[in-house]
Amino acid sequence: MKCHTSMPNKQKHRGQHPEDAYLFNEQNLLKIRMAVADLSFLLSKNYPENASLKLVGDHYRLNARQRQALLRSACSDSSIIQKQKNEITVDDLSHQEVWIDTYNLLILIETALSQGLIFICRDNCYRDIASVHGTYRKVEETLPAIQLIIRTLQKLQVSKCVWYLDSPIANSGRLSKIILQESQIANLPAEAFLVHNPDKILVETDRIVISTDSRVIEKARRWFNLGKYIIDYCISKPQMRNIS
């Protein structure tokens, strides 16, 4: 299937960084891939994550942004097995209710639309290294990203979308209203909830979870890799980097 397609803020696009072309060029990618292999080995042996990240990051002399990519790409062998066990296929979505890790999915799609870097990770998820610190700020890609997500879920024939947003993040209320307005326009049943910790709710539900948060999808009973699906089938020429 092909489906090509306010909150004041000085930032116009999500995920773009002026140093990324150098930090993730071919030479540095070779180094980061070796770091991913080493960190994944340590995690597979149950070494603590923070200490392992520092050890490997220091060894390869990675800067903070490269370490972000390293951490989001690496995972233990057992984590991969568990995620694969609980992952569903696109055919399983029809007439099902989905619960969405809103910021996780939305920021990924915003980043892809803005030509920010998207990383192919060891567990076959796509992740970005953009982040929100306390306040969500709308960018040029926000509305197109929301519309693209809704349109894709519609075509996949989900019955209802339940969006969970982090209440401690400022502007979550405004964002939820935009999501609900666009869902109403598209005639897709939807609810949005502001909660202190969406992760806790998502790992406990028996509904299908939409997320690429490693801790969430490792524990979720059922999850679908919607971010990867949208980037693969709905976004033209995303800036992908394979670091696994």
Secondary structure, DSSP 4 states (H G I P E B T S, - for coil): ---------S--SSS--TTHHHHTSHHHHHHHHHHHHHHHHHHHTT--HHHHHHHHHHHTT--HHHHHHHHHH---HHHHHHHHHHBPPGGGGTT-EEEEEHHHHHHHHHHHHTT-EEEE-TTS-EE------SB----TTHHHHHHHHHHHHHHTT-SEEEEEEETTSBTHHHHHHHHHHHHHHHT--EEEEEES-HHHHHHH-SSEEE---HHHHHH-SSEE-HHHHHHHHHSSS-EEEE--
